[in-house]
Structure formats: structure tokens, C-alpha cells
Amino acid sequence: MFKTELHCHSKDISQCAKVDRNEIIDTFVKSGYSTLVLANHLNSWTANVICPNDWNGFVDKFYDAYENLKRDADGKLNVLFGAELRFNGNNNDYLVFGMTKEFLYEHPDIFDLHAEKFHNLAKENNMLFVQAHPFRKMMIRINPAYLDGAEIHNGKANLESNLAAAE
């Protein structure tokens, strides 16, 4: 059996994250997790903060965060690459699993897509496309036909959820 975290951010990329990779590893190992997906924020705002006007440089830094966490975990924790993608135009976030560094290099326009178009691209590239925290206020639940799933629990304590919408 695997105890897995599917939605973790590190402070070297995601501005909302408060902990570095060593604290991430220690916390999840001590809590009995065997696997963690590093799903840092992949959006135009983060790209512009991390590496303005340099898409390939941003992709390198984004992927390096994963590589560094995986290296430092040193077999204590299985670390997988993911992303929390946000398209320009609304506040929806999506967890993407199976994305590669090469895919990111090839899609510098990724933030200008929308859920339906990305869903098709994800299918063509063997990725899973999941709506993150769909019950938070300001999120718009999209047609489930364009998704492979939806996150049903997000443990971030200081954001309001509209759980009545789930009923």
C-alpha cells in the first residue's frame, strides 16, 4: 500500500509554499508517506516572477525543483513530477500528472489554452488532467467530460471552500 500526497508545492517555485525541500521530505516521511507528487504552480504569474521573458529558463527551474527534491529524498520518499496548471482568463487550477520537461519546452503558449483544448492535448500525451480544489470560492467547475477527475480534499486551511456546492 502507498500513502501518497498528490498536491505538494515547494517554496523554490510556488509563492504560497512556506517550506523548503528538506522540510517537505522530513514531514512526509515522518507522517508515513511513501510517495509525493511535486505539483508546483505552473501559471503565467509564477513564470514571470521566476524567469521573466525566458520560457526555457523557467521550465528548467520548474523541473529542477522536482529533480532536487527527488535527489534529496534519496530513496526515503518516492517523488513524482506534476504541476498545478492555471490558464489565463480565470482562477481555476488543474493538477496535471504525466507531463514532461520536453512537453513544457514545446508548449510556451500553455497558459493561453483552455480546459477543453488542454484535455485533448493531455490525452494525446498520456497525461491525467484533474481539476484542483473545485469547491473553493472563485473556482468554476467545468464540464467533467474535459477532466480525468477532481480533487475532493485540499488541506490548505486558510482558504474558504464552498462545500455546499458539492452536495
C-alpha positions in Angstrom: 0.0 0.0 0.0 1.1 3.5 -0.8 0.3 6.6 1.2 0.6 9.4 -1.4 0.4 13.2 -1.5 -0.8 14.3 -4.9 -0.6 18.1 -4.5 2.6 19.4 -2.9 4.3 22.8 -3.5 7.8 23.8 -2.7 8.9 27.4 -1.9 11.6 27.5 -4.6 8.8 27.8 -7.2 5.4 28.2 -5.6 5.0 31.6 -3.8 2.4 30.2 -1.4 4.7 27.4 -0.1 6.4 28.0 3.2 8.8 25.1 3.4 12.0 24.0 1.6 12.6 20.6 0.2 14.3 19.2 3.2 11.4 20.1 5.4 9.0 18.6 2.8 10.9 15.3 2.9 11.1 15.1 6.7 7.5 16.0 7.2 6.1 13.4 4.7 8.5 10.6 5.7 7.7 11.1 9.4 4.0 11.1 8.6 4.3 7.7 6.9 4.0 8.8 3.2 5.8 6.7 0.6 5.1 8.9 -2.4 4.7 12.6 -3.1 3.9 14.4 -6.3 5.6 17.8 -6.5 2.9 19.9 -8.3 4.2 23.4 -8.2 2.3 26.3 -9.6 2.5 26.5 -13.4 1.0 29.8 -14.4 1.9 33.0 -16.2 2.4 34.9 -12.9 4.8 32.3 -11.5 6.7 32.1 -14.8 7.1 35.9 -14.9 8.3 36.0 -11.3 10.8 33.1 -11.6 12.2 33.9 -15.0 10.7 36.8 -16.9 10.6 36.6 -20.7 12.6 33.3 -20.6 10.3 30.3 -21.1 13.0 27.7 -21.4 14.8 29.2 -18.3 11.5 28.9 -16.4 11.0 25.3 -17.5 14.5 24.5 -16.4 13.9 26.0 -12.9 10.5 24.4 -12.6 11.8 21.0 -13.4 14.9 21.5 -11.3 12.7 21.9 -8.2 11.4 18.3 -8.9 14.9 16.9 -9.6 16.4 18.5 -6.5 13.5 17.2 -4.3 13.9 13.7 -5.8 17.7 13.7 -5.3 17.4 14.9 -1.7 14.7 12.4 -0.9 17.4 9.8 -1.7 15.0 6.8 -1.7 13.3 7.8 1.6 10.3 9.1 -0.4 9.2 8.3 -4.0 9.0 11.7 -5.7 7.0 12.2 -8.9 6.7 15.2 -11.2 3.4 17.0 -11.5 2.1 20.6 -12.0 -0.8 22.8 -10.8 -1.7 24.5 -14.1 -3.7 27.6 -14.4 -4.8 29.0 -17.8 -5.0 32.8 -18.3 -8.6 34.0 -18.1 -9.9 32.6 -14.7 -8.8 31.3 -11.3 -9.2 27.6 -12.0 -6.3 25.3 -11.2 -5.7 21.9 -12.6 -3.4 19.1 -11.4 -1.5 17.5 -14.3 0.2 14.2 -13.9 2.5 12.7 -16.6 3.7 16.0 -18.0 7.4 16.0 -19.1 10.0 18.7 -19.3 10.1 18.2 -23.1 6.3 18.8 -23.3 6.7 22.1 -21.4 9.6 23.2 -23.8 7.3 22.5 -26.7 4.3 24.5 -25.3 5.3 28.0 -24.3 1.7 29.0 -25.1 0.3 26.6 -22.5 -1.3 29.4 -20.4 -3.3 30.7 -23.4 -5.1 27.3 -23.8 -8.4 26.4 -22.0 -9.6 23.2 -20.3 -11.2 21.7 -23.4 -8.1 22.2 -25.6 -5.7 21.1 -22.9 -7.8 18.0 -22.2 -7.3 16.8 -25.8 -3.6 17.6 -25.6 -3.3 15.8 -22.4 -4.9 12.7 -23.8 -2.6 12.8 -26.9 0.4 12.9 -24.5 -0.8 10.3 -21.9 -1.3 12.8 -19.1 -4.0 12.9 -16.4 -5.9 16.2 -16.1 -7.7 16.8 -12.8 -9.5 20.0 -11.5 -7.8 21.1 -8.3 -9.9 22.3 -5.4 -13.1 22.8 -7.5 -15.2 23.7 -4.5 -13.2 26.8 -3.5 -14.9 30.1 -3.8 -13.9 31.8 -7.1 -13.5 28.4 -8.9 -15.7 27.5 -11.8 -16.5 23.8 -12.1 -16.1 22.8 -15.7 -17.7 20.1 -17.8 -16.5 16.8 -16.3 -16.1 15.5 -19.9 -12.9 17.5 -20.1 -11.4 16.1 -16.9 -10.0 12.8 -15.7 -11.0 13.7 -12.1 -11.5 16.3 -9.5 -9.7 16.9 -6.2 -12.1 16.2 -3.4 -10.0 17.3 -0.5 -7.4 20.0 -0.3 -5.9 20.5 3.2 -5.0 24.2 2.9 -6.7 25.6 6.0 -6.9 29.3 5.2 -9.0 29.3 2.0 -12.7 29.1 2.1 -14.4 26.3 0.3 -17.9 26.3 -1.0 -18.7 22.7 0.2 -22.4 23.2 -0.2 -21.7 23.3 -4.0 -20.6 19.6 -3.7 -23.9 18.4 -2.5 
